[in-house]
Amino acid sequence: MIRRAFWLGAGAAIGVMGYRRVAAAGRKVSEQNVSRAAARAARESWRFGRDVREGMELYLARHAEPAGPNLRGPVIDAKDGR
């Protein structure tokens, strides 16, 4: 009976120590991934902004205002005066 209690206690102690080491290693890896994720998010935001600016330039180039006045009167033909 005492032998079982000893092994039960030893197993619990080893399990707790192993859990703590694995959890610490997981936190360390997680912190590295968070910094990588932040750098990736910043890079993707910059790329998105660049694409938006490029798209707006294309849009403005295709939908440019015509040269000259915007309000035009009726076109009068010089021959018949209409």
C-alpha positions in Angstrom: 0.0 0.0 0.0 2.8 2.4 0.9 4.6 1.5 -2.3 1.5 2.5 -4.4 1.2 5.8 -2.5 4.9 6.5 -3.2 4.5 5.8 -7.0 1.3 7.8 -7.1 3.0 10.8 -5.5 6.1 10.4 -7.6 4.0 10.2 -10.8 2.0 13.3 -9.8 5.2 15.3 -9.0 6.8 14.3 -12.3 3.5 15.1 -14.2 3.3 18.6 -12.7 7.0 19.3 -13.4 6.6 18.1 -17.0 3.4 20.1 -17.5 5.1 23.3 -16.3 8.1 22.8 -18.6 5.8 22.1 -21.6 3.6 25.1 -20.8 6.7 27.4 -20.5 8.0 26.1 -23.9 4.6 26.7 -25.4 4.5 30.3 -24.0 7.9 31.0 -25.5 6.9 29.7 -28.9 3.6 31.6 -28.7 5.4 34.9 -28.0 7.6 34.4 -31.1 4.5 33.6 -33.2 2.7 36.7 -31.9 5.6 39.0 -33.0 5.7 37.2 -36.4 2.0 37.6 -36.8 2.2 41.3 -36.0 5.0 41.8 -38.6 2.9 39.9 -41.1 -0.2 41.9 -40.4 1.8 45.2 -40.8 3.2 44.0 -44.1 -0.2 42.9 -45.4 -1.7 46.3 -44.4 1.0 48.1 -46.2 0.4 46.0 -49.3 -3.4 46.5 -49.1 -2.8 50.3 -48.9 -0.6 50.2 -51.9 -3.1 48.2 -53.9 -5.9 50.7 -52.9 -3.8 53.7 -54.1 -3.0 51.9 -57.3 -6.6 51.1 -57.9 -7.7 54.7 -57.3 -5.1 56.0 -59.7 -6.5 53.6 -62.4 -10.0 54.6 -61.6 -9.2 58.4 -61.8 -7.3 57.9 -65.1 -10.3 56.1 -66.6 -12.9 58.5 -65.3 -11.0 61.8 -65.9 -13.1 64.9 -66.4 -13.4 66.1 -70.0 -11.3 69.2 -70.8 -13.2 72.4 -71.1 -16.4 73.8 -69.5 -18.9 71.4 -68.0 -22.0 73.4 -69.0 -22.4 73.5 -72.7 -25.2 75.2 -74.6 -27.0 73.8 -77.5 -24.8 73.2 -80.6 -25.8 75.7 -83.3 -25.0 74.8 -86.8 -23.6 77.8 -88.7 -25.4 77.0 -92.0 -29.0 77.0 -91.0 -28.8 78.7 -87.5 -30.3 75.9 -85.5 
